[in-house]
Amino acid sequence: MEFIQAIPHPVLVGAVISLGLVIGSFANVCIHRLPLNESVVFPGSHCPACSSAVRPLDNIPVISYIILAGKCRDCATRISPIYPVIEAVTAALLITGFFRFGLSFDFLVFVVVAPTLVIITAIDIEPQIIPDVITLPGIVLGLAVGTYTIGYANSLLGFFLGGGLFYLLAVLSNGGMGGGDIKYIAAAGALLGWQKVLLVIFIGALLGSIIGLFQIAVQKISRKSLIPFGPFLAMGTLITLFYGNSLIQLYLDYLVG
Ligand SMILES: [Zn+2]
């Protein structure tokens, strides 16, 4: 499994990391405003405690947080470390994707999908929803890109298989599966096709079970306060984007012999 295709130029690497930090900064805005149905464009960034506008020089991803020692310049209220973490994770994901895909169409798709997965994960942990403003455009994008990369038949099949399975689960589990999860997996299915959407669900369920059992056993928490399914689906999608072909091949080799 050749992960790195070629060693890219350092300037390109720097550019991709910078792009990741900027997109991560925008992801923070989305994470905080989308659940409140607020515009992600207006107004500009401001301190949630004192409402002071954030100065451009205090708005540099990760670096400003370190310079300000995690405090608002105006009122000294602590700024959540979630902000620089989101920025750093987004940049790390993009550079990993760049090493994996190189400058390609796959990387272009990854630049859109990976930060979206970060946003979905953060919002689904708290306040535990996957907003329509992400999943509905996601379905359109999934069908469009899927038609181009894997053909419209496979894209549609993935859409209906993923969405259908989760819809069935929602009915059977009586509310254990949210509408956001259904729309999310339909979008992932449209993007990835029928085989890979099954892989996403398998990896998501596997990770969710492991973490869930760990939470119940070690942290002694009730089933009600478990992490929702979205973050595990996002992780499953990420792993499938990176290793989907190899994992499916492995499965087929093992099954067929
Ligand atoms: Zn403030």
Boltz pocket constraint, residues with backbone or C-beta under 6 A from the ligand:
constraints:
  - pocket:
      binder: B
      contacts: [[A, 47], [A, 48], [A, 49], [A, 50], [A, 51], [A, 52], [A, 72], [A, 73], [A, 74], [A, 75], [A, 76], [A, 77]]
      max_distance: 6.0
